[in-house]
Amino acid sequence: SKGIEIPYPHLTVYAGQDKEGKAPAFPLQQLTESREAAPTL
């Protein structure tokens, strides 16, 4: 749409929902090392 800008380099990923509004798990795997260590949950 015209006039809409995203001011930072982010990537949005939307996996969708089923007809009941539930979203499946979205497994991600980091393939490269990050510059800063992320906290482990």
C-alpha positions as CSV (number, residue, x, y, z in Angstrom):
1,S,0.0,0.0,0.0
2,K,1.2,3.5,-0.7
3,G,2.7,5.5,2.1
4,I,3.4,2.5,4.4
5,E,7.0,2.0,5.3
6,I,8.7,-0.5,7.6
7,P,11.5,1.5,9.3
8,Y,13.7,-1.5,10.2
9,P,14.7,-4.6,8.4
10,H,12.3,-7.2,9.9
11,L,10.8,-10.2,8.2
12,T,7.3,-11.2,9.2
13,V,6.3,-14.8,8.9
14,Y,2.7,-15.8,9.2
15,A,2.0,-19.5,9.4
16,G,-1.8,-19.1,9.3
17,Q,-4.7,-20.6,11.3
18,D,-7.1,-23.4,10.8
19,K,-10.9,-22.9,10.7
20,E,-11.1,-23.1,14.5
21,G,-8.6,-20.3,14.9
22,K,-5.8,-22.5,16.1
23,A,-2.2,-22.2,14.8
24,P,0.1,-25.1,14.6
25,A,3.6,-25.1,16.2
26,F,6.1,-23.3,14.0
27,P,9.5,-24.9,14.5
28,L,12.5,-22.7,13.7
29,Q,16.1,-23.6,13.6
30,Q,19.0,-21.0,13.7
31,L,21.5,-21.9,11.0
32,T,24.2,-19.4,11.8
33,E,25.6,-18.1,15.1
34,S,24.2,-14.8,16.3
35,R,26.4,-12.0,17.3
36,E,25.0,-11.9,20.9
37,A,24.0,-15.0,22.9
38,A,20.3,-15.2,23.4
39,P,19.0,-16.2,26.8
40,T,17.9,-19.9,27.1
41,L,14.3,-20.4,28.1
